[in-house]
Every structure is written in structure tokens, then in C-alpha cells.
Amino acid sequence: MLSSIDWYGDTTFNGVQIDRLLAEWESLFAKAGTSEEETILLTIKNLAETSKQGVHQYLVFNGD
């Protein structure tokens, strides 16, 4: 799912996709080099988990 993120366009994940994304997301924590990177990863993880809790909620990454 991580490879699906488009750095230049918008990428939207639905509830089913978010479960798979979160499984892959955990691998990024081991690669975080700074506390700032860890904070960003944790914030996005929390947003993903929050979006799973409601109906018609999505996790959206906006490209540049």
C-alpha cells in the first residue's frame, strides 16, 4: 500500500485499504532517523486509525 502513495497527486485510502496500510506503516518506524520523523509517522498512524472508526471516512494524502 505504501507504494500506492502518489507524491505528486492525491491518494485516498478507504477502510479496507487502511488496515493493509497500517500493517506496512509499522515498518517505517524502524527507518525513522529523528524524533521529528517518528512524530510525523505517529501522527499519520493516528489519523489512519481514526478514519477507520467512522463511516465514509478516508485517509487522504495530498500531493504537491
N, CA, C and O atoms as a printed pandas DataFrame, in Angstrom:
     atom_number atom_name residue_name chain_id  residue_number  x_coord  y_coord  z_coord
0              1         N          MET        A               1    0.821   -1.190    0.000
1              2        CA          MET        A               1    0.000    0.000    0.000
2              3         C          MET        A               1    0.871    1.261    0.000
3              4         O          MET        A               1    0.493    2.284   -0.573
4              5         N          LEU        A               2    2.025    1.181    0.639
5              6        CA          LEU        A               2    2.902    2.355    0.663
6              7         C          LEU        A               2    3.317    2.763   -0.746
7              8         O          LEU        A               2    3.445    3.951   -1.042
8              9         N          SER        A               3    3.522    1.791   -1.598
9             10        CA          SER        A               3    3.940    2.108   -2.967
10            11         C          SER        A               3    2.810    2.753   -3.762
11            12         O          SER        A               3    3.048    3.282   -4.847
12            13         N          SER        A               4    1.603    2.718   -3.247
13            14        CA          SER        A               4    0.450    3.328   -3.920
14            15         C          SER        A               4    0.379    4.838   -3.712
15            16         O          SER        A               4   -0.351    5.525   -4.427
16            17         N          ILE        A               5    1.120    5.355   -2.754
17            18        CA          ILE        A               5    1.059    6.787   -2.468
18            19         C          ILE        A               5    1.732    7.562   -3.591
19            20         O          ILE        A               5    2.901    7.340   -3.903
20            21         N          ASP        A               6    0.983    8.468   -4.189
21            22        CA          ASP        A               6    1.468    9.296   -5.285
22            23         C          ASP        A               6    1.994   10.607   -4.703
23            24         O          ASP        A               6    1.226   11.400   -4.159
24            25         N          TRP        A               7    3.286   10.830   -4.816
25            26        CA          TRP        A               7    3.908   12.021   -4.232
26            27         C          TRP        A               7    3.454   13.307   -4.914
27            28         O          TRP        A               7    3.547   14.385   -4.327
28            29         N          TYR        A               8    2.963   13.203   -6.149
29            30        CA          TYR        A               8    2.612   14.400   -6.911
30            31         C          TYR        A               8    1.111   14.568   -7.105
31            32         O          TYR        A               8    0.659   15.624   -7.546
32            33         N          GLY        A               9    0.343   13.551   -6.784
33            34        CA          GLY        A               9   -1.109   13.615   -6.906
34            35         C          GLY        A               9   -1.743   13.227   -5.585
35            36         O          GLY        A               9   -1.037   12.961   -4.612
36            37         N          ASP        A              10   -3.046   13.191   -5.540
37            38        CA          ASP        A              10   -3.751   12.821   -4.325
38            39         C          ASP        A              10   -3.950   11.308   -4.272
39            40         O          ASP        A              10   -4.205   10.669   -5.293
40            41         N          THR        A              11   -3.831   10.747   -3.071
41            42        CA          THR        A              11   -4.042    9.321   -2.859
42            43         C          THR        A              11   -5.039    9.158   -1.717
43            44         O          THR        A              11   -4.857    9.742   -0.649
44            45         N          THR        A              12   -6.084    8.375   -1.932
45            46        CA          THR        A              12   -7.127    8.164   -0.941
46            47         C          THR        A              12   -7.206    6.690   -0.582
47            48         O          THR        A              12   -7.224    5.825   -1.458
48            49         N          PHE        A              13   -7.253    6.412    0.722
49            50        CA          PHE        A              13   -7.387    5.040    1.218
50            51         C          PHE        A              13   -8.722    4.894    1.929
51            52         O          PHE        A              13   -9.095    5.736    2.746
52            53         N          ASN        A              14   -9.441    3.817    1.614
53            54        CA          ASN        A              14  -10.691    3.533    2.309
54            55         C          ASN        A              14  -10.409    2.634    3.515
55            56         O          ASN        A              14   -9.258    2.275    3.762
56            57         N          GLY        A              15  -11.440    2.274    4.259
57            58        CA          GLY        A              15  -11.267    1.498    5.483
58            59         C          GLY        A              15  -10.563    0.168    5.287
59            60         O          GLY        A              15   -9.728   -0.212    6.108
60            61         N          VAL        A              16  -10.879   -0.544    4.222
61            62        CA          VAL        A              16  -10.239   -1.835    3.945
62            63         C          VAL        A              16   -8.761   -1.641    3.629
63            64         O          VAL        A              16   -7.913   -2.403    4.095
64            65         N          GLN        A              17   -8.462   -0.634    2.848
65            66        CA          GLN        A              17   -7.077   -0.363    2.473
66            67         C          GLN        A              17   -6.258    0.134    3.659
67            68         O          GLN        A              17   -5.061   -0.137    3.746
68            69         N          ILE        A              18   -6.894    0.853    4.561
69            70        CA          ILE        A              18   -6.175    1.395    5.713
70            71         C          ILE        A              18   -5.609    0.272    6.579
71            72         O          ILE        A              18   -4.507    0.409    7.111
72            73         N          ASP        A              19   -6.328   -0.819    6.730
73            74        CA          ASP        A              19   -5.803   -1.947    7.507
74            75         C          ASP        A              19   -4.494   -2.450    6.920
75            76         O          ASP        A              19   -3.538   -2.712    7.649
76            77         N          ARG        A              20   -4.457   -2.581    5.612
77            78        CA          ARG        A              20   -3.222   -3.039    4.957
78            79         C          ARG        A              20   -2.133   -1.977    5.038
79            80         O          ARG        A              20   -0.958   -2.299    5.220
80            81         N          LEU        A              21   -2.518   -0.729    4.905
81            82        CA          LEU        A              21   -1.547    0.360    5.003
82            83         C          LEU        A              21   -0.898    0.389    6.381
83            84         O          LEU        A              21    0.318    0.543    6.493
84            85         N          LEU        A              22   -1.700    0.241    7.425
85            86        CA          LEU        A              22   -1.155    0.280    8.785
86            87         C          LEU        A              22   -0.180   -0.860    9.042
87            88         O          LEU        A              22    0.802   -0.686    9.765
88            89         N          ALA        A              23   -0.440   -2.017    8.462
89            90        CA          ALA        A              23    0.485   -3.141    8.617
90            91         C          ALA        A              23    1.846   -2.797    8.027
91            92         O          ALA        A              23    2.879   -3.134    8.605
92            93         N          GLU        A              24    1.850   -2.134    6.887
93            94        CA          GLU        A              24    3.112   -1.719    6.262
94            95         C          GLU        A              24    3.713   -0.504    6.968
95            96         O          GLU        A              24    4.934   -0.354    7.024
96            97         N          TRP        A              25    2.867    0.348    7.496
97            98        CA          TRP        A              25    3.317    1.592    8.128
98            99         C          TRP        A              25    4.271    1.317    9.288
99           100         O          TRP        A              25    5.215    2.073    9.517
100          101         N          GLU        A              26    4.020    0.233   10.015
101          102        CA          GLU        A              26    4.857   -0.117   11.165
102          103         C          GLU        A              26    6.321   -0.277   10.766
103          104         O          GLU        A              26    7.213    0.021   11.559
104          105         N          SER        A              27    6.574   -0.743    9.551
105          106        CA          SER        A              27    7.957   -0.940    9.107
106          107         C          SER        A              27    8.708    0.378    8.971
107          108         O          SER        A              27    9.938    0.398    9.025
108          109         N          LEU        A              28    7.989    1.463    8.798
109          110        CA          LEU        A              28    8.643    2.769    8.651
110          111         C          LEU        A              28    9.239    3.278    9.958
111          112         O          LEU        A              28   10.203    4.044    9.946
112          113         N          PHE        A              29    8.671    2.857   11.082
113          114        CA          PHE        A              29    9.180    3.336   12.369
114          115         C          PHE        A              29   10.633    2.912   12.588
115          116         O          PHE        A              29   11.409    3.655   13.187
116          117         N          ALA        A              30   10.998    1.744   12.117
117          118        CA          ALA        A              30   12.380    1.271   12.268
118          119         C          ALA        A              30   13.351    2.099   11.432
119          120         O          ALA        A              30   14.545    2.155   11.729
120          121         N          LYS        A              31   12.836    2.739   10.388
121          122        CA          LYS        A              31   13.684    3.531    9.494
122          123         C          LYS        A              31   13.733    5.004    9.871
123          124         O          LYS        A              31   14.508    5.764    9.289
124          125         N          ALA        A              32   12.927    5.415   10.827
125          126        CA          ALA        A              32   12.902    6.826   11.238
126          127         C          ALA        A              32   14.241    7.191   11.865
127          128         O          ALA        A              32   14.724    6.511   12.770
128          129         N          GLY        A              33   14.827    8.266   11.372
129          130        CA          GLY        A              33   16.147    8.670   11.852
130          131         C          GLY        A              33   16.119    9.709   12.951
131          132         O          GLY        A              33   17.085    9.848   13.700
132          133         N          THR        A              34   15.023   10.438   13.057
133          134        CA          THR        A              34   14.942   11.509   14.051
134          135         C          THR        A              34   13.614   11.410   14.805
135          136         O          THR        A              34   12.691   10.709   14.390
136          137         N          SER        A              35   13.550   12.123   15.906
137          138        CA          SER        A              35   12.301   12.141   16.673
138          139         C          SER        A              35   11.206   12.867   15.893
139          140         O          SER        A              35   10.024   12.562   16.051
140          141         N          GLU        A              36   11.594   13.823   15.056
141          142        CA          GLU        A              36   10.614   14.532   14.234
142          143         C          GLU        A              36    9.965   13.565   13.234
143          144         O          GLU        A              36    8.753   13.613   13.024
144          145         N          GLU        A              37   10.758   12.701   12.627
145          146        CA          GLU        A              37   10.215   11.711   11.702
146          147         C          GLU        A              37    9.280   10.751   12.426
147          148         O          GLU        A              37    8.226   10.396   11.900
148          149         N          GLU        A              38    9.655   10.335   13.614
149          150        CA          GLU        A              38    8.801    9.445   14.402
150          151         C          GLU        A              38    7.471   10.123   14.743
151          152         O          GLU        A              38    6.420    9.482   14.717
152          153         N          THR        A              39    7.520   11.406   15.059
153          154        CA          THR        A              39    6.313   12.156   15.384
154          155         C          THR        A              39    5.383   12.232   14.181
155          156         O          THR        A              39    4.172   12.056   14.315
156          157         N          ILE        A              40    5.943   12.493   13.018
157          158        CA          ILE        A              40    5.143   12.563   11.794
158          159         C          ILE        A              40    4.504   11.206   11.497
159          160         O          ILE        A              40    3.317   11.129   11.179
160          161         N          LEU        A              41    5.294   10.144   11.603
161          162        CA          LEU        A              41    4.770    8.798   11.350
162          163         C          LEU        A              41    3.656    8.447   12.326
163          164         O          LEU        A              41    2.641    7.870   11.936
164          165         N          LEU        A              42    3.846    8.794   13.585
165          166        CA          LEU        A              42    2.835    8.502   14.602
166          167         C          LEU        A              42    1.561    9.312   14.361
167          168         O          LEU        A              42    0.458    8.797   14.545
168          169         N          THR        A              43    1.702   10.552   13.959
169          170        CA          THR        A              43    0.548   11.400   13.678
170          171         C          THR        A              43   -0.276   10.829   12.529
171          172         O          THR        A              43   -1.503   10.774   12.608
172          173         N          ILE        A              44    0.393   10.407   11.469
173          174        CA          ILE        A              44   -0.314    9.832   10.325
174          175         C          ILE        A              44   -0.956    8.504   10.716
175          176         O          ILE        A              44   -2.069    8.203   10.285
176          177         N          LYS        A              45   -0.264    7.713   11.526
177          178        CA          LYS        A              45   -0.842    6.453   12.006
178          179         C          LYS        A              45   -2.114    6.721   12.795
179          180         O          LYS        A              45   -3.111    6.021   12.616
180          181         N          ASN        A              46   -2.094    7.717   13.659
181          182        CA          ASN        A              46   -3.279    8.067   14.445
182          183         C          ASN        A              46   -4.430    8.541   13.556
183          184         O          ASN        A              46   -5.587    8.202   13.806
184          185         N          LEU        A              47   -4.119    9.320   12.525
185          186        CA          LEU        A              47   -5.151    9.754   11.584
186          187         C          LEU        A              47   -5.767    8.558   10.862
187          188         O          LEU        A              47   -6.980    8.505   10.659
188          189         N          ALA        A              48   -4.930    7.607   10.479
189          190        CA          ALA        A              48   -5.420    6.411    9.792
190          191         C          ALA        A              48   -6.332    5.605   10.704
191          192         O          ALA        A              48   -7.392    5.146   10.278
192          193         N          GLU        A              49   -5.927    5.435   11.944
193          194        CA          GLU        A              49   -6.751    4.669   12.880
194          195         C          GLU        A              49   -8.070    5.380   13.174
195          196         O          GLU        A              49   -9.105    4.731   13.327
196          197         N          THR        A              50   -8.036    6.688   13.253
197          198        CA          THR        A              50   -9.249    7.467   13.484
198          199         C          THR        A              50  -10.200    7.354   12.296
199          200         O          THR        A              50  -11.412    7.240   12.477
200          201         N          SER        A              51   -9.658    7.386   11.094
201          202        CA          SER        A              51  -10.515    7.330    9.905
202          203         C          SER        A              51  -11.183    5.970    9.752
203          204         O          SER        A              51  -12.213    5.872    9.085
204          205         N          LYS        A              52  -10.632    4.923   10.347
205          206        CA          LYS        A              52  -11.243    3.598   10.293
206          207         C          LYS        A              52  -12.488    3.511   11.173
207          208         O          LYS        A              52  -13.325    2.633   10.964
208          209         N          GLN        A              53  -12.621    4.387   12.131
209          210        CA          GLN        A              53  -13.683    4.280   13.123
210          211         C          GLN        A              53  -15.034    4.796   12.644
211          212         O          GLN        A              53  -16.066    4.449   13.217
212          213         N          GLY        A              54  -15.040    5.614   11.610
213          214        CA          GLY        A              54  -16.291    6.193   11.163
214          215         C          GLY        A              54  -16.709    5.670    9.798
215          216         O          GLY        A              54  -15.922    5.066    9.070
216          217         N          VAL        A              55  -17.957    5.918    9.478
217          218        CA          VAL        A              55  -18.487    5.539    8.177
218          219         C          VAL        A              55  -18.137    6.629    7.169
219          220         O          VAL        A              55  -18.234    7.819    7.471
220          221         N          HIS        A              56  -17.740    6.225    5.998
221          222        CA          HIS        A              56  -17.396    7.150    4.915
222          223         C          HIS        A              56  -16.274    8.109    5.296
223          224         O          HIS        A              56  -16.292    9.281    4.918
224          225         N          GLN        A              57  -15.310    7.609    6.040
225          226        CA          GLN        A              57  -14.122    8.402    6.356
226          227         C          GLN        A              57  -12.938    7.780    5.638
227          228         O          GLN        A              57  -12.813    6.558    5.557
228          229         N          TYR        A              58  -12.085    8.628    5.127
229          230        CA          TYR        A              58  -10.958    8.168    4.333
230          231         C          TYR        A              58   -9.684    8.842    4.805
231          232         O          TYR        A              58   -9.716    9.904    5.428
232          233         N          LEU        A              59   -8.562    8.208    4.499
233          234        CA          LEU        A              59   -7.259    8.811    4.739
234          235         C          LEU        A              59   -6.764    9.313    3.387
235          236         O          LEU        A              59   -6.631    8.537    2.441
236          237         N          VAL        A              60   -6.494   10.614    3.299
237          238        CA          VAL        A              60   -6.115   11.212    2.037
238          239         C          VAL        A              60   -4.727   11.839    2.168
239          240         O          VAL        A              60   -4.464   12.615    3.087
240          241         N          PHE        A              61   -3.847   11.486    1.228
241          242        CA          PHE        A              61   -2.550   12.118    1.113
242          243         C          PHE        A              61   -2.641   13.073   -0.081
243          244         O          PHE        A              61   -2.960   12.653   -1.193
244          245         N          ASN        A              62   -2.363   14.345    0.151
245          246        CA          ASN        A              62   -2.395   15.335   -0.922
246          247         C          ASN        A              62   -0.981   15.550   -1.443
247          248         O          ASN        A              62   -0.072   15.897   -0.689
248          249         N          GLY        A              63   -0.813   15.340   -2.737
249          250        CA          GLY        A              63    0.492   15.569   -3.367
250          251         C          GLY        A              63    0.788   17.052   -3.443
251          252         O          GLY        A              63   -0.001   17.887   -3.001
252          253         N          ASP        A              64    1.932   17.359   -4.010
253          254        CA          ASP        A              64    2.317   18.770   -4.054
254          255         C          ASP        A              64    1.353   19.531   -4.880
255          256         O          ASP        A              64    1.501   20.742   -5.043
